[in-house]
Amino acid sequence: MLNNGKDDKFSESPEKLIVSVTSNIEELENLMVKILTTFEDIQKELSEPLPIYIQLNGRKEILPPPPSFK
């Protein structure tokens, strides 16, 4: 389960793995189902349990003020 620097394309260990995903709010539920299903498939192949931590960040778009006409 540990890479220990053997392959630079992969994290050294699961504790150091970070994955960033961007999605529209409308697609979030389907995306989370895919992520968790894939994670469960990976878990089945492991000899020891692996935790998953998910953090959701919301972003509000601030529109610029309308142009002023004088």
ChimeraX commands (.cxc) that place a marker at each C-alpha (Angstrom):
marker #1 position 0.00,0.00,0.00 radius 0.5
marker #1 position 2.97,2.30,0.47 radius 0.5
marker #1 position 4.79,3.69,-2.53 radius 0.5
marker #1 position 7.73,5.04,-0.50 radius 0.5
marker #1 position 9.03,7.11,-3.42 radius 0.5
marker #1 position 9.26,4.18,-5.84 radius 0.5
marker #1 position 7.04,5.82,-8.44 radius 0.5
marker #1 position 6.87,9.62,-8.72 radius 0.5
marker #1 position 3.42,9.48,-10.34 radius 0.5
marker #1 position 1.86,8.23,-7.11 radius 0.5
marker #1 position 1.63,9.46,-3.53 radius 0.5
marker #1 position 4.16,8.01,-1.07 radius 0.5
marker #1 position 1.32,6.79,1.14 radius 0.5
marker #1 position -2.48,7.08,1.38 radius 0.5
marker #1 position -2.11,9.62,4.20 radius 0.5
marker #1 position -0.34,11.98,1.79 radius 0.5
marker #1 position -2.76,11.61,-1.09 radius 0.5
marker #1 position -4.87,14.63,-2.05 radius 0.5
marker #1 position -7.25,14.67,-4.98 radius 0.5
marker #1 position -8.90,17.87,-6.10 radius 0.5
marker #1 position -12.11,17.72,-8.12 radius 0.5
marker #1 position -14.16,20.59,-9.50 radius 0.5
marker #1 position -17.83,20.16,-10.30 radius 0.5
marker #1 position -21.02,22.06,-10.87 radius 0.5
marker #1 position -23.45,21.79,-7.97 radius 0.5
marker #1 position -25.91,20.02,-10.29 radius 0.5
marker #1 position -23.38,17.25,-10.97 radius 0.5
marker #1 position -22.12,16.90,-7.39 radius 0.5
marker #1 position -24.34,14.00,-6.31 radius 0.5
marker #1 position -23.43,11.84,-9.31 radius 0.5
marker #1 position -19.76,12.69,-8.89 radius 0.5
marker #1 position -19.79,11.73,-5.20 radius 0.5
marker #1 position -21.46,8.40,-6.03 radius 0.5
marker #1 position -18.71,7.67,-8.59 radius 0.5
marker #1 position -15.94,8.63,-6.16 radius 0.5
marker #1 position -17.33,6.53,-3.31 radius 0.5
marker #1 position -18.08,3.54,-5.54 radius 0.5
marker #1 position -14.52,3.60,-6.87 radius 0.5
marker #1 position -13.17,3.95,-3.34 radius 0.5
marker #1 position -15.21,0.94,-2.20 radius 0.5
marker #1 position -13.82,-1.10,-5.12 radius 0.5
marker #1 position -10.28,-0.19,-4.08 radius 0.5
marker #1 position -11.06,-1.04,-0.45 radius 0.5
marker #1 position -12.09,-4.58,-1.45 radius 0.5
marker #1 position -8.58,-5.23,-2.78 radius 0.5
marker #1 position -6.75,-3.99,0.33 radius 0.5
marker #1 position -5.62,-6.04,3.28 radius 0.5
marker #1 position -6.25,-3.20,5.73 radius 0.5
marker #1 position -8.93,-0.49,5.79 radius 0.5
marker #1 position -8.12,2.89,4.32 radius 0.5
marker #1 position -9.88,6.07,5.47 radius 0.5
marker #1 position -11.34,8.59,3.07 radius 0.5
marker #1 position -11.69,12.25,3.95 radius 0.5
marker #1 position -13.88,14.46,1.81 radius 0.5
marker #1 position -14.01,18.21,2.13 radius 0.5
marker #1 position -16.50,20.24,0.14 radius 0.5
marker #1 position -15.74,23.85,-0.63 radius 0.5
marker #1 position -18.42,26.14,-1.96 radius 0.5
marker #1 position -17.54,29.07,-4.15 radius 0.5
marker #1 position -19.77,32.02,-4.72 radius 0.5
marker #1 position -19.32,34.03,-7.85 radius 0.5
marker #1 position -19.40,37.74,-7.24 radius 0.5
marker #1 position -20.61,39.64,-10.23 radius 0.5
marker #1 position -19.06,43.02,-10.97 radius 0.5
marker #1 position -21.26,46.05,-10.36 radius 0.5
marker #1 position -23.26,47.29,-13.34 radius 0.5
marker #1 position -21.69,50.11,-15.32 radius 0.5
marker #1 position -22.68,53.57,-14.23 radius 0.5
marker #1 position -24.19,55.86,-16.83 radius 0.5
marker #1 position -23.73,59.58,-16.26 radius 0.5
marker link #1:1,2 radius 0.2
marker link #1:2,3 radius 0.2
marker link #1:3,4 radius 0.2
marker link #1:4,5 radius 0.2
marker link #1:5,6 radius 0.2
marker link #1:6,7 radius 0.2
marker link #1:7,8 radius 0.2
marker link #1:8,9 radius 0.2
marker link #1:9,10 radius 0.2
marker link #1:10,11 radius 0.2
marker link #1:11,12 radius 0.2
marker link #1:12,13 radius 0.2
marker link #1:13,14 radius 0.2
marker link #1:14,15 radius 0.2
marker link #1:15,16 radius 0.2
marker link #1:16,17 radius 0.2
marker link #1:17,18 radius 0.2
marker link #1:18,19 radius 0.2
marker link #1:19,20 radius 0.2
marker link #1:20,21 radius 0.2
marker link #1:21,22 radius 0.2
marker link #1:22,23 radius 0.2
marker link #1:23,24 radius 0.2
marker link #1:24,25 radius 0.2
marker link #1:25,26 radius 0.2
marker link #1:26,27 radius 0.2
marker link #1:27,28 radius 0.2
marker link #1:28,29 radius 0.2
marker link #1:29,30 radius 0.2
marker link #1:30,31 radius 0.2
marker link #1:31,32 radius 0.2
marker link #1:32,33 radius 0.2
marker link #1:33,34 radius 0.2
marker link #1:34,35 radius 0.2
marker link #1:35,36 radius 0.2
marker link #1:36,37 radius 0.2
marker link #1:37,38 radius 0.2
marker link #1:38,39 radius 0.2
marker link #1:39,40 radius 0.2
marker link #1:40,41 radius 0.2
marker link #1:41,42 radius 0.2
marker link #1:42,43 radius 0.2
marker link #1:43,44 radius 0.2
marker link #1:44,45 radius 0.2
marker link #1:45,46 radius 0.2
marker link #1:46,47 radius 0.2
marker link #1:47,48 radius 0.2
marker link #1:48,49 radius 0.2
marker link #1:49,50 radius 0.2
marker link #1:50,51 radius 0.2
marker link #1:51,52 radius 0.2
marker link #1:52,53 radius 0.2
marker link #1:53,54 radius 0.2
marker link #1:54,55 radius 0.2
marker link #1:55,56 radius 0.2
marker link #1:56,57 radius 0.2
marker link #1:57,58 radius 0.2
marker link #1:58,59 radius 0.2
marker link #1:59,60 radius 0.2
marker link #1:60,61 radius 0.2
marker link #1:61,62 radius 0.2
marker link #1:62,63 radius 0.2
marker link #1:63,64 radius 0.2
marker link #1:64,65 radius 0.2
marker link #1:65,66 radius 0.2
marker link #1:66,67 radius 0.2
marker link #1:67,68 radius 0.2
marker link #1:68,69 radius 0.2
marker link #1:69,70 radius 0.2
view
